[in-house]
Amino acid sequence: MNFARLVDDPRTAVAQALDGTVEGIAARTSGSTGEPREVLVSGAAMRASATATLDRLGGAGHWLLAVPADRIAGAMVLTRASVADAAVAPMPPGTFTATAFAAATAALPAGRRYVSLVPTQLRRVLADEAGAAALATFDAVLVGGAPPGMDLPSNAVETYGMTETSGGCLYDGVPLDGVDVRISSDGRIELAGPMLADGYRDGDDSAFVTDAGRRWFRTSDLGDWDGSRLTVHGRADHVIITGGHNVHPAAVERAMADAGAPECIVVGLPDDEWGERLVGVVTASAPALETLRERLTLPRHALPRALARVRSLPRTEAGKIDRSAAREIAAASDLEEHA
């Protein structure tokens, strides 16, 4: 298998995958639910994803590289720019700041411009006057990696996808051209299309299935598909069973964000009465628990019964929410309990 590893040299790996020097790239998964795996993404899949993305966004444009190039999101920024023969302006190394974002944006050539951000980056940019002004100059701002948990600006596009689909393959819930969606009997989202990866370097490709000649990737996410738009509920292994009810943490997190806690993670902790109880891991600026519960328009079983306050939310090396770490923090914290 001749796949260039992104972690070794992202720009060279992407260039070689696109010019046929190698079959494709080996990109690590986020590791948010376990050990990262290397996904083998062919050059053909990368091109298919890039072409479909540019068609959806309105054509070629220059890109600001604000996400790590050694992960699929950053690699696809490089790919889209290469396919369109467009420029890429990288962010300076170090901590992401709105000031640096504005300066990097100014370095982009004139013309259409695009950027891919994770929600935390977007919040920082929008909270800064110069950053927000720079953000407004982009024709499209792709927001992925986690549910946004906020109202998005008019030029933002919420993406859904993963390393196994060459990054985002649904934009605002609508599949890119060539992408098919279906829901399995157990509620899991399954995806098909020319941007699917070849498989995993470790050889365990059981998540890829072929049905009637069509190859599908069986995700770990639950969702609903109405024939034209996908609604994602969250990962199947994140569902919390409390008092006999299934609760999707992502839905509670979205509601908590609307209620004044934009940075939050909802986890389940063992409970003698409920089986599991919902605990919100929030930053210090979040409202008091009772205030949050009063503001939330959720069924009683979906209301958090405790809060753990942290300075910042735990994240993986790729910048995604680390739910395992959040659960450990909640279990070891002096919780703010519901009376």
C-alpha positions in Angstrom: 0.0 0.0 0.0 1.7 3.2 -1.2 0.0 5.9 0.9 1.9 8.9 2.1 1.4 9.6 5.8 0.1 13.1 6.5 1.9 13.3 9.8 5.2 13.1 8.1 4.8 16.0 5.6 1.2 17.1 4.8 1.9 19.3 1.8 4.2 16.7 0.2 1.7 13.9 0.9 -1.2 15.8 -0.6 0.8 16.8 -3.7 2.0 13.3 -4.3 -1.5 11.8 -3.9 -2.9 14.3 -6.4 -0.1 13.8 -9.0 -0.2 10.0 -8.8 3.2 9.6 -7.2 1.5 7.6 -4.4 -2.0 6.0 -4.3 -3.2 8.5 -1.7 -2.8 9.7 1.9 -2.8 8.0 5.2 -4.8 10.3 7.6 -5.3 9.8 11.3 -8.8 9.8 12.8 -9.4 12.3 15.6 -9.1 9.7 18.4 -12.1 11.3 20.2 -13.5 7.9 21.2 -10.3 5.8 21.3 -6.9 5.3 19.7 -6.5 7.1 16.4 -6.4 4.9 13.3 -4.9 5.7 9.9 -7.4 5.9 7.1 -6.3 5.3 3.5 -7.8 8.0 1.3 -7.0 7.7 -2.4 -6.1 10.6 -4.6 -9.2 9.9 -6.6 -11.4 10.2 -3.5 -9.6 13.5 -2.6 -10.3 14.9 -6.0 -13.9 13.8 -6.0 -14.5 15.5 -2.6 -12.7 18.7 -3.6 -14.6 19.0 -6.9 -17.9 18.4 -5.3 -17.1 20.9 -2.6 -16.1 23.7 -5.0 -19.2 23.0 -7.1 -21.4 23.4 -4.0 -19.6 26.6 -2.8 -19.8 28.4 -6.2 -16.4 27.7 -7.8 -12.7 28.1 -7.3 -11.4 30.3 -4.6 -8.3 31.0 -2.4 -8.1 29.3 1.0 -7.0 30.2 4.5 -5.4 27.2 6.2 -6.5 27.5 9.8 -6.8 23.8 10.8 -4.0 21.3 11.1 -2.7 20.1 7.7 -1.8 16.7 9.2 -5.5 15.9 9.6 -8.2 15.4 6.9 -9.7 18.9 7.3 -6.5 20.6 6.6 -5.4 18.1 4.0 -8.6 18.8 2.1 -8.0 22.6 2.2 -4.7 21.9 0.5 -6.5 19.6 -2.0 -9.2 22.0 -2.9 -6.7 24.8 -3.5 -4.6 22.5 -5.6 -7.5 21.3 -7.7 -8.6 24.9 -8.3 -5.0 26.1 -8.8 -5.7 28.6 -6.1 -3.6 30.1 -3.3 -3.3 28.9 0.3 -2.5 31.3 3.1 -1.4 29.5 6.3 -2.1 30.7 9.8 1.1 31.4 11.8 2.2 28.6 14.2 1.1 28.7 17.8 -2.2 29.4 19.5 -5.0 30.4 17.2 -6.1 34.0 17.8 -8.5 36.3 16.2 -5.7 38.8 15.6 -3.6 36.2 13.7 -6.7 35.2 11.8 -7.3 38.7 10.6 -3.7 39.2 9.6 -3.6 35.9 7.7 -6.9 36.8 5.9 -5.3 40.0 4.7 -2.5 38.0 3.1 -5.0 36.2 0.8 -5.1 37.4 -2.8 -8.2 39.1 -4.2 -11.1 37.0 -5.4 -13.3 34.3 -3.9 -12.0 33.1 -0.5 -12.8 30.2 1.8 -11.8 28.9 5.2 -12.5 25.9 7.3 -12.8 26.4 11.1 -13.8 24.4 14.2 -16.5 25.9 16.5 -14.0 27.1 19.1 -12.0 29.0 16.5 -15.2 30.6 15.1 -16.2 31.8 18.6 -12.9 33.5 19.1 -13.1 35.2 15.8 -16.6 36.4 16.3 -15.8 37.8 19.7 -13.1 40.1 18.2 -14.0 43.1 16.1 -11.1 42.8 13.7 -11.6 39.0 13.5 -15.3 39.3 12.8 -14.6 41.9 10.1 -12.1 39.5 8.5 -14.5 36.6 8.7 -17.2 38.6 6.8 -14.9 38.8 3.8 -15.1 35.0 3.1 -17.5 33.7 0.6 -17.9 30.6 2.7 -16.8 29.5 6.2 -16.9 25.8 6.6 -17.6 24.8 10.2 -17.1 21.2 11.2 -15.5 18.9 13.7 -18.3 19.3 16.2 -21.8 20.7 16.5 -21.4 24.5 16.4 -23.5 25.1 19.5 -24.2 28.7 18.4 -26.0 30.8 15.8 -23.8 30.8 12.7 -23.0 33.9 10.6 -24.7 34.1 7.1 -21.6 32.9 5.2 -21.1 29.8 7.4 -21.8 26.3 6.2 -22.1 23.5 8.8 -20.4 20.4 7.5 -20.8 16.8 8.3 -18.2 14.1 7.5 -15.2 12.3 8.8 -11.8 11.1 7.7 -13.4 8.1 6.1 -15.4 10.4 3.7 -12.5 12.7 2.8 -13.9 15.2 5.3 -17.2 17.0 5.0 -19.6 15.3 2.5 -22.9 17.0 3.6 -23.2 20.8 3.8 -26.1 22.1 6.0 -27.4 18.6 6.0 -27.6 18.3 2.2 -25.3 15.8 0.5 -22.7 16.9 -2.0 -23.2 15.7 -5.5 -22.6 12.0 -5.8 -23.2 11.3 -2.1 -25.9 9.0 -0.9 -27.3 8.7 2.6 -29.4 6.0 4.3 -30.2 5.1 7.9 -29.6 1.5 9.0 -32.1 -0.6 11.0 -30.3 0.4 14.2 -30.5 4.1 13.4 -26.9 4.6 12.2 -26.0 6.9 9.4 -24.5 5.2 6.3 -22.8 7.1 3.5 -21.8 6.3 0.0 -20.0 8.2 -2.7 -16.8 8.6 -4.7 -15.0 10.3 -1.8 -15.1 7.2 0.5 -11.7 6.0 1.7 -10.2 2.7 0.6 -10.1 1.5 4.2 -7.8 1.4 7.2 -4.1 0.7 7.4 -4.7 -1.9 10.1 -6.8 -3.9 7.7 -10.0 -4.0 9.7 -12.5 -2.6 7.1 -15.7 -4.0 8.7 -17.2 -0.5 8.8 -17.3 -0.5 4.9 -20.0 -2.7 3.4 -21.1 -3.4 -0.1 -24.8 -3.7 -0.9 -26.1 -4.3 -4.4 -22.8 -3.2 -5.8 -22.8 0.1 -3.9 -20.1 0.6 -1.3 -21.2 2.2 2.0 -19.4 3.5 5.1 -21.3 2.6 8.3 -20.7 5.6 10.7 -20.9 5.6 14.4 -23.5 8.4 14.4 -27.3 8.2 14.8 -29.5 10.4 12.6 -32.7 10.9 10.6 -32.8 11.2 6.8 -36.0 12.7 5.2 -34.8 12.0 1.6 -33.1 15.4 1.1 -31.7 16.5 4.5 -29.8 14.7 7.2 -30.3 15.4 10.9 -27.4 14.1 13.1 -28.3 13.2 16.7 -24.8 12.2 17.8 -22.7 9.1 18.2 -24.5 5.9 19.1 -22.0 5.1 21.9 -22.6 8.6 23.4 -26.3 7.9 24.1 -27.1 8.2 27.9 -29.8 6.0 29.3 -31.4 7.7 32.3 -34.6 6.5 34.0 -35.2 4.3 31.0 -35.0 7.1 28.5 -32.4 7.5 25.7 -30.8 10.9 25.7 -28.6 12.2 22.9 -25.9 14.5 24.5 -25.6 16.6 21.4 -29.2 17.7 21.6 -28.8 18.7 25.2 -25.5 20.5 24.4 -27.2 22.5 21.7 -30.0 23.5 24.1 -27.5 24.4 26.8 -25.6 26.6 24.3 -28.8 28.5 23.5 -29.4 28.8 27.3 -26.1 30.5 28.0 -23.5 27.7 28.1 -22.0 27.7 24.7 -19.0 25.6 25.8 -20.3 22.4 27.4 -20.1 18.6 27.2 -22.9 16.4 28.6 -21.8 13.0 30.0 -23.5 10.3 32.0 -22.4 9.2 35.4 -23.6 6.1 37.2 -26.6 6.7 39.5 -28.3 4.2 41.8 -31.8 5.7 41.1 -31.6 6.7 37.4 -29.0 4.2 36.1 -27.1 7.2 34.7 -27.6 10.9 35.4 -26.8 13.7 33.1 -23.9 15.9 34.1 -22.8 19.0 32.2 -19.1 19.9 32.0 -19.1 23.6 31.5 -16.7 26.6 31.7 -16.8 29.1 34.5 -19.0 31.6 32.6 -22.0 29.2 32.4 -25.1 30.1 34.4 -25.9 28.3 37.6 -27.4 24.9 37.3 -30.9 25.9 38.4 -30.9 28.8 36.0 -29.9 26.5 33.2 -32.6 24.0 34.0 -35.2 26.8 34.1 -34.2 28.0 30.7 -34.0 24.6 29.0 -37.1 23.6 27.0 -36.3 19.9 27.3 -38.1 16.9 28.8 -37.4 16.5 32.5 -35.3 13.3 31.8 -33.0 15.3 29.5 -32.2 18.1 32.0 -28.7 18.0 33.5 -28.8 17.0 37.2 -25.3 18.4 38.0 -22.6 20.6 36.6 -18.8 20.3 36.8 -17.0 23.6 36.1 -13.6 23.6 34.3 -11.3 26.3 33.0 -11.4 24.9 29.5 -13.1 21.8 27.9 -10.8 18.8 27.4 -9.9 18.2 23.8 -8.0 15.6 21.8 -4.8 16.3 19.9 -7.0 17.1 16.8 -9.0 19.7 18.8 -12.2 17.7 19.1 -14.1 17.3 22.4 -12.6 14.5 24.5 -15.7 12.9 26.1 -13.8 10.3 27.9 -11.7 12.9 29.7 -14.8 15.0 30.4 -16.4 12.0 32.0 -13.3 11.5 34.2 -13.3 15.1 35.2 -17.0 15.0 36.1 -16.6 11.9 38.2 -13.7 13.5 40.1 -15.3 17.0 40.5 -17.1 18.6 43.4 -20.4 18.8 41.5 -23.0 21.6 41.5 -26.1 19.4 42.2 -29.8 19.8 41.4 -31.8 20.1 44.6 
